[in-house]
Amino acid sequence: MITKIDHHCEDFIEVARRYNSVIEKHAGVDLPGSEPHIHITSSPYGEQIIHFRLFCPTDRAIHLEQDIRCDFMYEYESRFAESTTEADKT
């Protein structure tokens, strides 16, 4: 997934790194960083919670979210559809 996210971000990642650094210096805050990050956890009810963090241009955030969600669902389906189908047969 990180490779796919990197591909979506390759046209602005250098600018994101620079802006991240400038914002940290001028605001005096420690930002999470400009590198894409994925965090997967489980809720107390067994649901999977997936967080994607990007430092990206505001006008591209919704489009990037949709692309990354699509990539994730494709990967999820390709890896787990087979095991789900087997479980349904029993």
CYANA upper distance limits for C-alpha pairs under 8 A (distance plus 0.5 A):
  1 MET  CA      5 ILE  CA      6.64
  1 MET  CA     71 ASP  CA      8.02
  1 MET  CA     72 PHE  CA      7.48
  2 ILE  CA      6 ASP  CA      6.43
  2 ILE  CA     36 PRO  CA      7.70
  2 ILE  CA     37 HIS  CA      8.08
  2 ILE  CA     38 ILE  CA      8.20
  3 THR  CA      7 HIS  CA      6.75
  4 LYS  CA      8 HIS  CA      6.94
  4 LYS  CA     68 ILE  CA      8.30
  4 LYS  CA     71 ASP  CA      8.00
  5 ILE  CA      9 CYS  CA      6.74
  5 ILE  CA     36 PRO  CA      7.55
  5 ILE  CA     68 ILE  CA      7.10
  6 ASP  CA     10 GLU  CA      6.30
  6 ASP  CA     36 PRO  CA      7.79
  8 HIS  CA     64 LEU  CA      7.69
  9 CYS  CA     13 ILE  CA      6.12
  9 CYS  CA     56 CYS  CA      8.32
 10 GLU  CA     14 GLU  CA      8.42
 12 PHE  CA     16 ALA  CA      6.63
 12 PHE  CA     56 CYS  CA      7.98
 13 ILE  CA     17 ARG  CA      6.68
 13 ILE  CA     34 SER  CA      8.00
 13 ILE  CA     35 GLU  CA      8.40
 13 ILE  CA     56 CYS  CA      8.26
 14 GLU  CA     18 ARG  CA      6.90
 15 VAL  CA     19 TYR  CA      6.59
 16 ALA  CA     20 ASN  CA      6.41
 16 ALA  CA     34 SER  CA      6.51
 16 ALA  CA     55 PHE  CA      6.71
 16 ALA  CA     56 CYS  CA      6.82
 16 ALA  CA     57 PRO  CA      8.38
 17 ARG  CA     21 SER  CA      6.78
 17 ARG  CA     33 GLY  CA      8.20
 17 ARG  CA     34 SER  CA      5.85
 17 ARG  CA     35 GLU  CA      8.36
 18 ARG  CA     22 VAL  CA      6.68
 19 TYR  CA     23 ILE  CA      6.49
 20 ASN  CA     24 GLU  CA      6.68
 20 ASN  CA     31 LEU  CA      7.76
 20 ASN  CA     33 GLY  CA      7.20
 20 ASN  CA     34 SER  CA      6.74
 20 ASN  CA     55 PHE  CA      8.24
 21 SER  CA     25 LYS  CA      6.74
 22 VAL  CA     26 HIS  CA      6.58
 23 ILE  CA     27 ALA  CA      6.19
 23 ILE  CA     28 GLY  CA      8.27
 23 ILE  CA     29 VAL  CA      8.28
 24 GLU  CA     28 GLY  CA      5.91
 24 GLU  CA     29 VAL  CA      5.54
 24 GLU  CA     30 ASP  CA      6.28
 24 GLU  CA     31 LEU  CA      6.86
 25 LYS  CA     29 VAL  CA      7.71
 33 GLY  CA     55 PHE  CA      7.86
 34 SER  CA     54 LEU  CA      7.14
 34 SER  CA     55 PHE  CA      5.51
 35 GLU  CA     54 LEU  CA      7.28
 35 GLU  CA     55 PHE  CA      7.66
 36 PRO  CA     52 PHE  CA      7.80
 36 PRO  CA     53 ARG  CA      6.19
 36 PRO  CA     54 LEU  CA      5.38
 36 PRO  CA     55 PHE  CA      7.73
 37 HIS  CA     52 PHE  CA      6.25
 37 HIS  CA     53 ARG  CA      5.58
 37 HIS  CA     54 LEU  CA      7.27
 38 ILE  CA     50 ILE  CA      7.68
 38 ILE  CA     51 HIS  CA      6.20
 38 ILE  CA     52 PHE  CA      5.19
 38 ILE  CA     53 ARG  CA      6.98
 39 HIS  CA     50 ILE  CA      6.38
 39 HIS  CA     51 HIS  CA      5.61
 39 HIS  CA     52 PHE  CA      7.10
 40 ILE  CA     48 GLN  CA      7.43
 40 ILE  CA     49 ILE  CA      6.15
 40 ILE  CA     50 ILE  CA      5.05
 40 ILE  CA     51 HIS  CA      6.83
 41 THR  CA     48 GLN  CA      6.37
 41 THR  CA     49 ILE  CA      5.65
 41 THR  CA     50 ILE  CA      7.07
 42 SER  CA     46 GLY  CA      6.13
 42 SER  CA     47 GLU  CA      5.95
 42 SER  CA     48 GLN  CA      5.05
 42 SER  CA     49 ILE  CA      6.17
 43 SER  CA     47 GLU  CA      5.66
 43 SER  CA     48 GLN  CA      6.82
 43 SER  CA     49 ILE  CA      7.26
 56 CYS  CA     60 ARG  CA      7.51
 56 CYS  CA     61 ALA  CA      6.97
 57 PRO  CA     61 ALA  CA      6.95
 60 ARG  CA     64 LEU  CA      6.51
 61 ALA  CA     65 GLU  CA      6.54
 62 ILE  CA     66 GLN  CA      6.79
 63 HIS  CA     67 ASP  CA      6.77
 64 LEU  CA     68 ILE  CA      6.54
 65 GLU  CA     69 ARG  CA      6.48
 66 GLN  CA     70 CYS  CA      6.58
 67 ASP  CA     71 ASP  CA      6.72
 68 ILE  CA     72 PHE  CA      6.56
 69 ARG  CA     73 MET  CA      6.62
 70 CYS  CA     74 TYR  CA      6.61
 71 ASP  CA     75 GLU  CA      6.69
 72 PHE  CA     76 TYR  CA      6.51
 73 MET  CA     77 GLU  CA      6.45
 74 TYR  CA     78 SER  CA      6.57
 75 GLU  CA     79 ARG  CA      6.66
 76 TYR  CA     80 PHE  CA      6.39
 76 TYR  CA     81 ALA  CA      8.24
 77 GLU  CA     81 ALA  CA      5.59
 78 SER  CA     82 GLU  CA      8.07
 79 ARG  CA     83 SER  CA      8.49
 80 PHE  CA     84 THR  CA      6.65
 81 ALA  CA     85 THR  CA      6.52
 82 GLU  CA     86 GLU  CA      6.80
 83 SER  CA     87 ALA  CA      6.73
 84 THR  CA     88 ASP  CA      6.71
 85 THR  CA     89 LYS  CA      7.01
 86 GLU  CA     90 THR  CA      7.43
